Amino acid sequence: MSPFVHKLCTDQIRRYELVAFITHYGGGADSGHYIAYCRNELNGHWYEFDDAMVSRVEVAEVLSKEAYVLFYQKKGDAMSKVRDHVRSLLESGNKQRCKAVSRFHISREWLHRLSTFAEPGPITNFDFLCPHGLISPRRAKDLNSYYAEVPSAAWDYLHQEFGGGPVCSSLQYCVTCQNEFLRLQTKRNAELAAFKQLQKMERSPSVRWHHPPNLITRSWFSRWERFVLNHDEEPPPAIDNSSLLTRPAKEGGVVRLKQSGNYMTFTRDMWLFFVNVYGGGPEVFLVHDHQPTAEEVAKWDEERQRDLLNATEDDLQLNVTQLTLDNGDSDHDDFGDTHS
């Protein structure tokens, strides 16, 4: 593959072998039938995968197929010797398991790369360890699935050959990261509960909404949604709505909403909730002519406050200035309306 490798590529191994391919029969990519052909690394034979049917095929038949997608694997002869040596070290260590032999913990994901990659790269024990070299709270529940034990001789050899780390001979929980993990979990629950309360308030029959809907980019809200639903570890950054406008608000002049903006609509109380927590901006309304002035927004706010004062507590169900940030649940809701 050397003629096709980028000039800045530093990889030393540039030989690839075909290990699988897909054929397609039919008129288009979204219809027809797909069949996969894969080579077994252990015995070198090719196999056809046609839905639930798996059968061995000869090389001549493989060469007669018209490939739709090809899968290549980087190959290096040196890695075969490394794997053989590691295998012998592991077998020797297992025989001495009953003796007082030091053992180290190593990432299962990295061991998989060692067994399949021509260049597995440095050992990456941060797959299950936190930045302090202790157990990551996010891995604690299924910790055994993230690491394997190897004898000291195998660890010393791998660490000398590939570097990386960190060294891990004992498993201890990190109090610092655990406290941060719990803090973020509390933040998730509180923000999700507050947002759901604002959704209830939006449906209150006693409250009229004097403002046109506020807008937030779909990309930012998706990041917040992934955070509160525990799909992402870190919360989103400050809101950035500049992509929704024809020109940044700070440049002055008439600012208009883009016709093709990818956004979601929210009530003003929801917007104030998000911006108070995360900051950012600018504030954007669903108005295509020109964005409201500060005076117009202030007038809407005054009318809004009068409605809040006149509404009954039963109708409102809550006051936005007194949100109860309880734990709530993590069920997925329809959080807003999407536009693109």
Phi and psi in degrees as GROMACS dihedral restraints (atoms count N, CA, C in turn):
[ dihedral_restraints ]
;  ai    aj    ak    al  type     phi  dphi    fc
    3     4     5     6     1   -52.4    20    10
    4     5     6     7     1   -41.7    20    10
    6     7     8     9     1   -63.3    20    10
    7     8     9    10     1   -19.3    20    10
    9    10    11    12     1  -106.5    20    10
   10    11    12    13     1     0.0    20    10
   12    13    14    15     1   -83.0    20    10
   13    14    15    16     1   139.4    20    10
   15    16    17    18     1   -61.6    20    10
   16    17    18    19     1   144.9    20    10
   18    19    20    21     1   -64.2    20    10
   19    20    21    22     1   -22.5    20    10
   21    22    23    24     1   -89.8    20    10
   22    23    24    25     1    -2.9    20    10
   24    25    26    27     1   -67.6    20    10
   25    26    27    28     1   131.3    20    10
   27    28    29    30     1  -101.9    20    10
   28    29    30    31     1    -0.3    20    10
   30    31    32    33     1   -62.2    20    10
   31    32    33    34     1   135.3    20    10
   33    34    35    36     1   -84.4    20    10
   34    35    36    37     1   -30.3    20    10
   36    37    38    39     1   -94.8    20    10
   37    38    39    40     1   124.4    20    10
   39    40    41    42     1  -131.1    20    10
   40    41    42    43     1    18.2    20    10
   42    43    44    45     1   -99.4    20    10
   43    44    45    46     1   131.1    20    10
   45    46    47    48     1  -124.6    20    10
   46    47    48    49     1   148.1    20    10
   48    49    50    51     1  -121.5    20    10
   49    50    51    52     1   142.2    20    10
   51    52    53    54     1   -70.8    20    10
   52    53    54    55     1   124.6    20    10
   54    55    56    57     1  -117.5    20    10
   55    56    57    58     1   -16.4    20    10
   57    58    59    60     1  -167.5    20    10
   58    59    60    61     1   159.1    20    10
   60    61    62    63     1  -157.2    20    10
   61    62    63    64     1   164.2    20    10
   63    64    65    66     1  -122.1    20    10
   64    65    66    67     1   137.1    20    10
   66    67    68    69     1  -109.1    20    10
   67    68    69    70     1   156.1    20    10
   69    70    71    72     1  -135.5    20    10
   70    71    72    73     1   133.1    20    10
   72    73    74    75     1  -122.7    20    10
   73    74    75    76     1   122.5    20    10
   75    76    77    78     1   144.6    20    10
   76    77    78    79     1   179.0    20    10
   78    79    80    81     1   -83.6    20    10
   79    80    81    82     1   -25.2    20    10
   81    82    83    84     1  -151.1    20    10
   82    83    84    85     1   169.1    20    10
   84    85    86    87     1   -66.1    20    10
   85    86    87    88     1   -25.9    20    10
   87    88    89    90     1   -94.6    20    10
   88    89    90    91     1    10.6    20    10
   90    91    92    93     1  -147.6    20    10
   91    92    93    94     1   178.3    20    10
   93    94    95    96     1    91.0    20    10
   94    95    96    97     1  -154.2    20    10
   96    97    98    99     1  -138.8    20    10
   97    98    99   100     1   136.4    20    10
   99   100   101   102     1  -110.9    20    10
  100   101   102   103     1   138.4    20    10
  102   103   104   105     1  -130.0    20    10
  103   104   105   106     1   135.2    20    10
  105   106   107   108     1  -106.1    20    10
  106   107   108   109     1   144.8    20    10
  108   109   110   111     1  -125.7    20    10
  109   110   111   112     1   124.8    20    10
  111   112   113   114     1  -132.2    20    10
  112   113   114   115     1   143.9    20    10
  114   115   116   117     1   -97.0    20    10
  115   116   117   118     1   129.4    20    10
  117   118   119   120     1   -77.1    20    10
  118   119   120   121     1   120.5    20    10
  120   121   122   123     1   -67.4    20    10
  121   122   123   124     1   -26.4    20    10
  123   124   125   126     1   -77.3    20    10
  124   125   126   127     1   -42.0    20    10
  126   127   128   129     1  -112.8    20    10
  127   128   129   130     1    -6.4    20    10
  129   130   131   132     1    78.9    20    10
  130   131   132   133     1    -0.2    20    10
  132   133   134   135     1   -83.3    20    10
  133   134   135   136     1   153.9    20    10
  135   136   137   138     1   -98.1    20    10
  136   137   138   139     1   145.4    20    10
  138   139   140   141     1  -131.8    20    10
  139   140   141   142     1   143.9    20    10
  141   142   143   144     1   -99.8    20    10
  142   143   144   145     1   129.1    20    10
  144   145   146   147     1  -112.6    20    10
  145   146   147   148     1   100.1    20    10
  147   148   149   150     1  -115.4    20    10
  148   149   150   151     1    93.0    20    10
  150   151   152   153     1    56.3    20    10
  151   152   153   154     1  -121.8    20    10
  153   154   155   156     1   -86.6    20    10
  154   155   156   157     1    -4.6    20    10
  156   157   158   159     1   -92.5    20    10
  157   158   159   160     1   125.1    20    10
  159   160   161   162     1  -123.0    20    10
  160   161   162   163     1   126.8    20    10
  162   163   164   165     1  -144.7    20    10
  163   164   165   166     1   149.3    20    10
  165   166   167   168     1   -77.8    20    10
  166   167   168   169     1   141.0    20    10
  168   169   170   171     1  -129.2    20    10
  169   170   171   172     1   153.3    20    10
  171   172   173   174     1   -81.1    20    10
  172   173   174   175     1   157.8    20    10
  174   175   176   177     1   -59.9    20    10
  175   176   177   178     1   -37.2    20    10
  177   178   179   180     1   -60.0    20    10
  178   179   180   181     1   -39.2    20    10
  180   181   182   183     1   -69.2    20    10
  181   182   183   184     1   -37.9    20    10
  183   184   185   186     1   -60.3    20    10
  184   185   186   187     1   -43.6    20    10
  186   187   188   189     1   -68.6    20    10
  187   188   189   190     1   -18.7    20    10
  189   190   191   192     1   -85.6    20    10
  190   191   192   193     1    -8.3    20    10
  192   193   194   195     1   -81.8    20    10
  193   194   195   196     1   152.4    20    10
  195   196   197   198     1  -100.7    20    10
  196   197   198   199     1   110.4    20    10
  198   199   200   201     1   -76.9    20    10
  199   200   201   202     1   142.2    20    10
  201   202   203   204     1  -100.6    20    10
  202   203   204   205     1   -42.3    20    10
  204   205   206   207     1  -135.8    20    10
  205   206   207   208     1   134.5    20    10
  207   208   209   210     1  -112.7    20    10
  208   209   210   211     1   139.9    20    10
  210   211   212   213     1  -118.7    20    10
  211   212   213   214     1   121.6    20    10
  213   214   215   216     1  -114.2    20    10
  214   215   216   217     1   148.9    20    10
  216   217   218   219     1  -122.9    20    10
  217   218   219   220     1   131.9    20    10
  219   220   221   222     1   -66.9    20    10
  220   221   222   223     1   137.2    20    10
  222   223   224   225     1  -124.4    20    10
  223   224   225   226     1   136.6    20    10
  225   226   227   228     1  -141.7    20    10
  226   227   228   229     1   126.9    20    10
  228   229   230   231     1   -64.4    20    10
  229   230   231   232     1   -31.2    20    10
  231   232   233   234     1   -63.2    20    10
  232   233   234   235     1   -32.6    20    10
  234   235   236   237     1   -68.0    20    10
  235   236   237   238     1   -27.2    20    10
  237   238   239   240     1   -62.8    20    10
  238   239   240   241     1   -41.0    20    10
  240   241   242   243     1   -67.9    20    10
  241   242   243   244     1   -39.0    20    10
  243   244   245   246     1   -62.4    20    10
  244   245   246   247     1   -45.9    20    10
  246   247   248   249     1   -63.7    20    10
  247   248   249   250     1   -40.6    20    10
  249   250   251   252     1   -62.5    20    10
  250   251   252   253     1   -41.3    20    10
  252   253   254   255     1   -67.9    20    10
  253   254   255   256     1   -41.7    20    10
  255   256   257   258     1   -63.3    20    10
  256   257   258   259     1   -40.6    20    10
  258   259   260   261     1   -60.7    20    10
  259   260   261   262     1   -41.5    20    10
  261   262   263   264     1   -67.5    20    10
  262   263   264   265     1   -36.3    20    10
  264   265   266   267     1   -67.0    20    10
  265   266   267   268     1   -38.3    20    10
  267   268   269   270     1   -67.6    20    10
  268   269   270   271     1   -41.8    20    10
  270   271   272   273     1   -64.0    20    10
  271   272   273   274     1   -41.0    20    10
  273   274   275   276     1   -65.0    20    10
  274   275   276   277     1   -40.6    20    10
  276   277   278   279     1   -66.2    20    10
  277   278   279   280     1   -36.6    20    10
  279   280   281   282     1   -66.5    20    10
  280   281   282   283     1   -34.0    20    10
  282   283   284   285     1   -68.0    20    10
  283   284   285   286     1   -27.4    20    10
  285   286   287   288     1   -99.8    20    10
  286   287   288   289     1    15.0    20    10
  288   289   290   291     1   -58.7    20    10
  289   290   291   292     1   -33.5    20    10
  291   292   293   294     1   -73.1    20    10
  292   293   294   295     1   -16.4    20    10
  294   295   296   297     1   -89.4    20    10
  295   296   297   298     1   171.6    20    10
  297   298   299   300     1   -80.6    20    10
  298   299   300   301     1    72.7    20    10
  300   301   302   303     1  -105.1    20    10
  301   302   303   304     1   126.7    20    10
  303   304   305   306     1   -64.2    20    10
  304   305   306   307     1   141.7    20    10
  306   307   308   309     1  -129.0    20    10
  307   308   309   310     1   148.2    20    10
  309   310   311   312     1  -122.8    20    10
  310   311   312   313     1   158.3    20    10
  312   313   314   315     1  -103.2    20    10
  313   314   315   316     1   138.1    20    10
  315   316   317   318     1  -141.5    20    10
  316   317   318   319     1   148.2    20    10
  318   319   320   321     1   -61.9    20    10
  319   320   321   322     1   128.7    20    10
  321   322   323   324     1   -65.2    20    10
  322   323   324   325     1   -36.2    20    10
  324   325   326   327     1   -63.1    20    10
  325   326   327   328     1   -40.9    20    10
  327   328   329   330     1   -68.8    20    10
  328   329   330   331     1   -37.5    20    10
  330   331   332   333     1   -61.6    20    10
  331   332   333   334     1   -34.3    20    10
  333   334   335   336     1   -65.2    20    10
  334   335   336   337     1   -41.1    20    10
  336   337   338   339     1   -64.1    20    10
  337   338   339   340     1   -37.2    20    10
  339   340   341   342     1   -60.6    20    10
  340   341   342   343     1   -37.8    20    10
  342   343   344   345     1   -81.7    20    10
  343   344   345   346     1   -14.5    20    10
  345   346   347   348     1  -125.2    20    10
  346   347   348   349     1   -24.7    20    10
  348   349   350   351     1   -92.3    20    10
  349   350   351   352     1   146.2    20    10
  351   352   353   354     1   -74.9    20    10
  352   353   354   355     1   -27.3    20    10
  354   355   356   357     1  -135.8    20    10
  355   356   357   358     1    87.2    20    10
  357   358   359   360     1   -70.0    20    10
  358   359   360   361     1   -16.9    20    10
  360   361   362   363     1    79.0    20    10
  361   362   363   364     1  -178.4    20    10
  363   364   365   366     1   -63.9    20    10
  364   365   366   367     1   153.4    20    10
  366   367   368   369     1   -61.1    20    10
  367   368   369   370     1   136.5    20    10
  369   370   371   372     1  -123.8    20    10
  370   371   372   373     1    78.3    20    10
  372   373   374   375     1   -75.5    20    10
  373   374   375   376     1    -4.6    20    10
  375   376   377   378     1   -72.1    20    10
  376   377   378   379     1    -0.8    20    10
  378   379   380   381     1   -61.9    20    10
  379   380   381   382     1   -28.9    20    10
  381   382   383   384     1  -128.8    20    10
  382   383   384   385     1    -4.0    20    10
  384   385   386   387     1  -108.2    20    10
  385   386   387   388     1   152.3    20    10
  387   388   389   390     1   -83.0    20    10
  388   389   390   391     1   175.2    20    10
  390   391   392   393     1   -59.6    20    10
  391   392   393   394     1   -17.8    20    10
  393   394   395   396     1   -91.0    20    10
  394   395   396   397     1     3.9    20    10
  396   397   398   399     1    81.4    20    10
  397   398   399   400     1    14.7    20    10
  399   400   401   402     1  -114.7    20    10
  400   401   402   403     1   178.7    20    10
  402   403   404   405     1   -64.0    20    10
  403   404   405   406     1   129.2    20    10
  405   406   407   408     1   -74.3    20    10
  406   407   408   409     1   131.5    20    10
  408   409   410   411     1   -57.6    20    10
  409   410   411   412     1   -31.6    20    10
  411   412   413   414     1   -73.2    20    10
  412   413   414   415     1   -14.2    20    10
  414   415   416   417     1  -105.2    20    10
  415   416   417   418     1    -5.9    20    10
  417   418   419   420     1   -61.4    20    10
  418   419   420   421     1   -37.3    20    10
  420   421   422   423     1   -63.9    20    10
  421   422   423   424     1   -43.2    20    10
  423   424   425   426     1  -119.7    20    10
  424   425   426   427     1    44.9    20    10
  426   427   428   429     1   -57.3    20    10
  427   428   429   430     1   -41.3    20    10
  429   430   431   432     1   -61.9    20    10
  430   431   432   433     1   -23.1    20    10
  432   433   434   435     1   -81.8    20    10
  433   434   435   436     1    -6.4    20    10
  435   436   437   438     1  -104.5    20    10
  436   437   438   439     1   -14.0    20    10
  438   439   440   441     1  -138.9    20    10
  439   440   441   442     1   162.3    20    10
  441   442   443   444     1  -131.8    20    10
  442   443   444   445     1   154.7    20    10
  444   445   446   447     1   -94.6    20    10
  445   446   447   448     1   135.7    20    10
  447   448   449   450     1  -131.5    20    10
  448   449   450   451     1   149.7    20    10
  450   451   452   453     1   -66.2    20    10
  451   452   453   454     1   159.0    20    10
  453   454   455   456     1   -58.3    20    10
  454   455   456   457     1   -35.9    20    10
  456   457   458   459     1   -63.4    20    10
  457   458   459   460     1   -40.3    20    10
  459   460   461   462     1   -68.1    20    10
  460   461   462   463     1   -42.7    20    10
  462   463   464   465     1   -62.0    20    10
  463   464   465   466     1   -46.5    20    10
  465   466   467   468     1   -58.9    20    10
  466   467   468   469     1   -41.6    20    10
  468   469   470   471     1   -66.7    20    10
  469   470   471   472     1   -47.6    20    10
  471   472   473   474     1   -64.5    20    10
  472   473   474   475     1   -40.7    20    10
  474   475   476   477     1   -67.1    20    10
  475   476   477   478     1   -36.1    20    10
  477   478   479   480     1   -70.0    20    10
  478   479   480   481     1   -36.9    20    10
  480   481   482   483     1   -76.7    20    10
  481   482   483   484     1   -39.4    20    10
  483   484   485   486     1  -118.0    20    10
  484   485   486   487     1   -16.2    20    10
  486   487   488   489     1    70.3    20    10
  487   488   489   490     1  -159.8    20    10
  489   490   491   492     1    85.5    20    10
  490   491   492   493     1  -153.5    20    10
  492   493   494   495     1   141.0    20    10
  493   494   495   496     1  -146.8    20    10
  495   496   497   498     1   -76.7    20    10
  496   497   498   499     1   164.2    20    10
  498   499   500   501     1   -64.0    20    10
  499   500   501   502     1   135.3    20    10
  501   502   503   504     1  -140.4    20    10
  502   503   504   505     1   103.6    20    10
  504   505   506   507     1  -107.0    20    10
  505   506   507   508     1    -8.4    20    10
  507   508   509   510     1  -147.6    20    10
  508   509   510   511     1   152.2    20    10
  510   511   512   513     1  -106.9    20    10
  511   512   513   514     1   119.7    20    10
  513   514   515   516     1  -133.4    20    10
  514   515   516   517     1   143.1    20    10
  516   517   518   519     1   -79.3    20    10
  517   518   519   520     1   143.2    20    10
  519   520   521   522     1   -93.3    20    10
  520   521   522   523     1   113.6    20    10
  522   523   524   525     1   -67.1    20    10
  523   524   525   526     1   -39.6    20    10
  525   526   527   528     1   -61.2    20    10
  526   527   528   529     1   -49.6    20    10
  528   529   530   531     1   -69.9    20    10
  529   530   531   532     1   -32.0    20    10
  531   532   533   534     1   -64.9    20    10
  532   533   534   535     1   -41.9    20    10
  534   535   536   537     1   -63.8    20    10
  535   536   537   538     1   -40.9    20    10
  537   538   539   540     1   -66.8    20    10
  538   539   540   541     1   -38.4    20    10
  540   541   542   543     1   -61.2    20    10
  541   542   543   544     1   -44.4    20    10
  543   544   545   546     1   -67.3    20    10
  544   545   546   547     1   -36.3    20    10
  546   547   548   549     1   -62.9    20    10
  547   548   549   550     1   -45.0    20    10
  549   550   551   552     1   -66.9    20    10
  550   551   552   553     1   -34.8    20    10
  552   553   554   555     1   -66.6    20    10
  553   554   555   556     1   -40.0    20    10
  555   556   557   558     1   -63.5    20    10
  556   557   558   559     1   -40.8    20    10
  558   559   560   561     1   -62.0    20    10
  559   560   561   562     1   -44.1    20    10
  561   562   563   564     1   -57.5    20    10
  562   563   564   565     1   -52.3    20    10
  564   565   566   567     1   -62.1    20    10
  565   566   567   568     1   -40.8    20    10
  567   568   569   570     1   -66.5    20    10
  568   569   570   571     1   -44.5    20    10
  570   571   572   573     1   -67.6    20    10
  571   572   573   574     1   -39.9    20    10
  573   574   575   576     1   -65.8    20    10
  574   575   576   577     1   -41.7    20    10
  576   577   578   579     1   -64.4    20    10
  577   578   579   580     1   -42.2    20    10
  579   580   581   582     1   -64.0    20    10
  580   581   582   583     1   -41.3    20    10
  582   583   584   585     1   -64.7    20    10
  583   584   585   586     1   -39.7    20    10
  585   586   587   588     1   -66.0    20    10
  586   587   588   589     1   -35.2    20    10
  588   589   590   591     1   -65.5    20    10
  589   590   591   592     1   -38.4    20    10
  591   592   593   594     1   -66.0    20    10
  592   593   594   595     1   -33.4    20    10
  594   595   596   597     1   -64.3    20    10
  595   596   597   598     1   -39.4    20    10
  597   598   599   600     1   -63.8    20    10
  598   599   600   601     1   -41.1    20    10
  600   601   602   603     1   -63.7    20    10
  601   602   603   604     1   -35.8    20    10
  603   604   605   606     1   -61.1    20    10
  604   605   606   607     1   -31.4    20    10
  606   607   608   609     1   -88.5    20    10
  607   608   609   610     1     0.2    20    10
  609   610   611   612     1   -65.8    20    10
  610   611   612   613     1   130.2    20    10
  612   613   614   615     1   -71.5    20    10
  613   614   615   616     1   -16.1    20    10
  615   616   617   618     1   -89.3    20    10
  616   617   618   619     1    -4.9    20    10
  618   619   620   621     1  -111.4    20    10
  619   620   621   622     1   122.0    20    10
  621   622   623   624     1   -96.7    20    10
  622   623   624   625     1   142.0    20    10
  624   625   626   627     1  -101.9    20    10
  625   626   627   628     1   104.3    20    10
  627   628   629   630     1   -77.4    20    10
  628   629   630   631     1   -22.7    20    10
  630   631   632   633     1   -86.2    20    10
  631   632   633   634     1   146.9    20    10
  633   634   635   636     1   -66.6    20    10
  634   635   636   637     1   159.7    20    10
  636   637   638   639     1   -58.4    20    10
  637   638   639   640     1   143.0    20    10
  639   640   641   642     1   -81.8    20    10
  640   641   642   643     1   153.7    20    10
  642   643   644   645     1  -120.2    20    10
  643   644   645   646     1   145.9    20    10
  645   646   647   648     1  -137.3    20    10
  646   647   648   649     1   140.8    20    10
  648   649   650   651     1   -58.8    20    10
  649   650   651   652     1   142.2    20    10
  651   652   653   654     1   -61.1    20    10
  652   653   654   655     1   -37.2    20    10
  654   655   656   657     1   -63.9    20    10
  655   656   657   658     1   -41.6    20    10
  657   658   659   660     1   -67.8    20    10
  658   659   660   661     1   -45.8    20    10
  660   661   662   663     1   -64.0    20    10
  661   662   663   664     1   -34.2    20    10
  663   664   665   666     1   -63.1    20    10
  664   665   666   667     1   -38.2    20    10
  666   667   668   669     1   -65.8    20    10
  667   668   669   670     1   -41.2    20    10
  669   670   671   672     1   -64.0    20    10
  670   671   672   673     1   -42.4    20    10
  672   673   674   675     1   -61.8    20    10
  673   674   675   676     1   -43.6    20    10
  675   676   677   678     1   -64.2    20    10
  676   677   678   679     1   -34.5    20    10
  678   679   680   681     1   -67.4    20    10
  679   680   681   682     1   -51.9    20    10
  681   682   683   684     1   -70.2    20    10
  682   683   684   685     1   -23.2    20    10
  684   685   686   687     1   -91.3    20    10
  685   686   687   688     1     9.1    20    10
  687   688   689   690     1    68.8    20    10
  688   689   690   691     1    27.4    20    10
  690   691   692   693     1   -91.8    20    10
  691   692   693   694     1   -26.1    20    10
  693   694   695   696     1  -117.4    20    10
  694   695   696   697     1   145.1    20    10
  696   697   698   699     1   -75.4    20    10
  697   698   699   700     1   -40.0    20    10
  699   700   701   702     1  -103.3    20    10
  700   701   702   703     1   147.6    20    10
  702   703   704   705     1   -71.3    20    10
  703   704   705   706     1   164.0    20    10
  705   706   707   708     1   -72.2    20    10
  706   707   708   709     1   163.8    20    10
  708   709   710   711     1   -77.6    20    10
  709   710   711   712     1  -169.2    20    10
  711   712   713   714     1   -62.2    20    10
  712   713   714   715     1   150.0    20    10
  714   715   716   717     1   -64.4    20    10
  715   716   717   718     1   138.2    20    10
  717   718   719   720     1  -132.4    20    10
  718   719   720   721     1    99.8    20    10
  720   721   722   723     1   -97.4    20    10
  721   722   723   724     1     8.9    20    10
  723   724   725   726     1   -61.2    20    10
  724   725   726   727     1   -27.6    20    10
  726   727   728   729     1   -71.3    20    10
  727   728   729   730     1   -12.4    20    10
  729   730   731   732     1   -85.7    20    10
  730   731   732   733     1   -13.1    20    10
  732   733   734   735     1  -106.5    20    10
  733   734   735   736     1   155.0    20    10
  735   736   737   738     1   -70.3    20    10
  736   737   738   739     1   -24.8    20    10
  738   739   740   741     1  -155.0    20    10
  739   740   741   742     1   148.4    20    10
  741   742   743   744     1   -58.1    20    10
  742   743   744   745     1   140.6    20    10
  744   745   746   747     1   -61.9    20    10
  745   746   747   748     1   -29.7    20    10
  747   748   749   750     1   -68.6    20    10
  748   749   750   751     1   -15.6    20    10
  750   751   752   753     1   -82.1    20    10
  751   752   753   754     1    -7.3    20    10
  753   754   755   756     1    78.7    20    10
  754   755   756   757     1  -176.1    20    10
  756   757   758   759     1    79.0    20    10
  757   758   759   760     1  -168.8    20    10
  759   760   761   762     1   -79.5    20    10
  760   761   762   763     1   124.8    20    10
  762   763   764   765     1  -110.8    20    10
  763   764   765   766     1   125.1    20    10
  765   766   767   768     1  -121.3    20    10
  766   767   768   769     1   156.5    20    10
  768   769   770   771     1   -80.9    20    10
  769   770   771   772     1   134.5    20    10
  771   772   773   774     1   -66.3    20    10
  772   773   774   775     1   142.7    20    10
  774   775   776   777     1   -68.1    20    10
  775   776   777   778     1   -30.9    20    10
  777   778   779   780     1  -108.4    20    10
  778   779   780   781     1    26.4    20    10
  780   781   782   783     1   -66.3    20    10
  781   782   783   784     1   141.0    20    10
  783   784   785   786     1   -98.8    20    10
  784   785   786   787     1    97.7    20    10
  786   787   788   789     1  -139.3    20    10
  787   788   789   790     1   171.7    20    10
  789   790   791   792     1  -124.9    20    10
  790   791   792   793     1   149.4    20    10
  792   793   794   795     1  -101.1    20    10
  793   794   795   796     1   143.1    20    10
  795   796   797   798     1  -144.0    20    10
  796   797   798   799     1   160.2    20    10
  798   799   800   801     1   -71.3    20    10
  799   800   801   802     1   164.6    20    10
  801   802   803   804     1   -64.8    20    10
  802   803   804   805     1   -35.9    20    10
  804   805   806   807     1   -61.7    20    10
  805   806   807   808     1   -37.9    20    10
  807   808   809   810     1   -66.4    20    10
  808   809   810   811     1   -41.8    20    10
  810   811   812   813     1   -60.3    20    10
  811   812   813   814     1   -46.1    20    10
  813   814   815   816     1   -62.4    20    10
  814   815   816   817     1   -36.1    20    10
  816   817   818   819     1   -61.1    20    10
  817   818   819   820     1   -50.3    20    10
  819   820   821   822     1   -64.9    20    10
  820   821   822   823     1   -44.8    20    10
  822   823   824   825     1   -71.0    20    10
  823   824   825   826     1   -30.2    20    10
  825   826   827   828     1   -69.0    20    10
  826   827   828   829     1   -31.0    20    10
  828   829   830   831     1   -83.5    20    10
  829   830   831   832     1   -43.0    20    10
  831   832   833   834     1  -112.5    20    10
  832   833   834   835     1   -16.0    20    10
  834   835   836   837     1    72.5    20    10
  835   836   837   838     1  -171.7    20    10
  837   838   839   840     1    96.8    20    10
  838   839   840   841     1  -160.3    20    10
  840   841   842   843     1   153.1    20    10
  841   842   843   844     1  -157.1    20    10
  843   844   845   846     1   -74.6    20    10
  844   845   846   847     1   165.3    20    10
  846   847   848   849     1   -72.8    20    10
  847   848   849   850     1   128.1    20    10
  849   850   851   852     1  -126.7    20    10
  850   851   852   853     1   135.1    20    10
  852   853   854   855     1  -110.5    20    10
  853   854   855   856     1   157.8    20    10
  855   856   857   858     1   -79.4    20    10
  856   857   858   859     1    71.2    20    10
  858   859   860   861     1  -133.7    20    10
  859   860   861   862     1   118.9    20    10
  861   862   863   864     1   -87.8    20    10
  862   863   864   865     1   -21.0    20    10
  864   865   866   867     1   -70.1    20    10
  865   866   867   868     1   -69.5    20    10
  867   868   869   870     1  -152.8    20    10
  868   869   870   871     1   150.9    20    10
  870   871   872   873     1   -69.5    20    10
  871   872   873   874     1   141.6    20    10
  873   874   875   876     1   -59.5    20    10
  874   875   876   877     1   150.9    20    10
  876   877   878   879     1   -80.0    20    10
  877   878   879   880     1   168.1    20    10
  879   880   881   882     1   -62.1    20    10
  880   881   882   883     1   -34.9    20    10
  882   883   884   885     1   -66.0    20    10
  883   884   885   886     1   -40.8    20    10
  885   886   887   888     1   -64.9    20    10
  886   887   888   889     1   -41.6    20    10
  888   889   890   891     1   -64.7    20    10
  889   890   891   892     1   -40.3    20    10
  891   892   893   894     1   -63.1    20    10
  892   893   894   895     1   -38.7    20    10
  894   895   896   897     1   -64.9    20    10
  895   896   897   898     1   -42.1    20    10
  897   898   899   900     1   -61.5    20    10
  898   899   900   901     1   -39.7    20    10
  900   901   902   903     1   -63.0    20    10
  901   902   903   904     1   -39.6    20    10
  903   904   905   906     1   -62.8    20    10
  904   905   906   907     1   -44.4    20    10
  906   907   908   909     1   -64.7    20    10
  907   908   909   910     1   -36.1    20    10
  909   910   911   912     1   -64.6    20    10
  910   911   912   913     1   -44.0    20    10
  912   913   914   915     1   -63.5    20    10
  913   914   915   916     1   -37.1    20    10
  915   916   917   918     1   -63.2    20    10
  916   917   918   919     1   -40.8    20    10
  918   919   920   921     1   -63.6    20    10
  919   920   921   922     1   -39.7    20    10
  921   922   923   924     1   -64.5    20    10
  922   923   924   925     1   -38.5    20    10
  924   925   926   927     1   -69.5    20    10
  925   926   927   928     1   -32.4    20    10
  927   928   929   930     1   -84.4    20    10
  928   929   930   931     1   -19.7    20    10
  930   931   932   933     1   -75.5    20    10
  931   932   933   934     1   148.9    20    10
  933   934   935   936     1   -81.9    20    10
  934   935   936   937     1   157.5    20    10
  936   937   938   939     1   -63.9    20    10
  937   938   939   940     1   -37.1    20    10
  939   940   941   942     1   -65.0    20    10
  940   941   942   943     1   -37.4    20    10
  942   943   944   945     1   -69.3    20    10
  943   944   945   946     1   -42.1    20    10
  945   946   947   948     1   -73.1    20    10
  946   947   948   949     1   -37.9    20    10
  948   949   950   951     1    72.1    20    10
  949   950   951   952     1   -21.5    20    10
  951   952   953   954     1  -169.3    20    10
  952   953   954   955     1   161.5    20    10
  954   955   956   957     1  -107.1    20    10
  955   956   957   958     1   133.0    20    10
  957   958   959   960     1   -60.2    20    10
  958   959   960   961     1   -24.3    20    10
  960   961   962   963     1   -83.1    20    10
  961   962   963   964     1    -4.7    20    10
  963   964   965   966     1  -129.5    20    10
  964   965   966   967     1    46.5    20    10
  966   967   968   969     1   -63.3    20    10
  967   968   969   970     1   133.3    20    10
  969   970   971   972     1   -90.2    20    10
  970   971   972   973     1   109.9    20    10
  972   973   974   975     1   -88.5    20    10
  973   974   975   976     1    71.9    20    10
  975   976   977   978     1   -85.1    20    10
  976   977   978   979     1  -178.3    20    10
  978   979   980   981     1   -70.0    20    10
  979   980   981   982     1   -38.5    20    10
  981   982   983   984     1    64.3    20    10
  982   983   984   985     1  -170.7    20    10
  984   985   986   987     1  -121.5    20    10
  985   986   987   988     1   176.0    20    10
  987   988   989   990     1  -111.3    20    10
  988   989   990   991     1    22.8    20    10
  990   991   992   993     1   -69.5    20    10
  991   992   993   994     1   147.2    20    10
  993   994   995   996     1   -78.4    20    10
  994   995   996   997     1   127.7    20    10
  996   997   998   999     1  -111.5    20    10
  997   998   999  1000     1   166.3    20    10
  999  1000  1001  1002     1   -79.7    20    10
 1000  1001  1002  1003     1    99.3    20    10
 1002  1003  1004  1005     1   -79.8    20    10
 1003  1004  1005  1006     1   -22.8    20    10
 1005  1006  1007  1008     1  -175.6    20    10
 1006  1007  1008  1009     1   178.4    20    10
 1008  1009  1010  1011     1   -98.1    20    10
 1009  1010  1011  1012     1   132.7    20    10
 1011  1012  1013  1014     1   -99.3    20    10
 1012  1013  1014  1015     1   140.7    20    10
 1014  1015  1016  1017     1  -135.1    20    10
 1015  1016  1017  1018     1   142.7    20    10
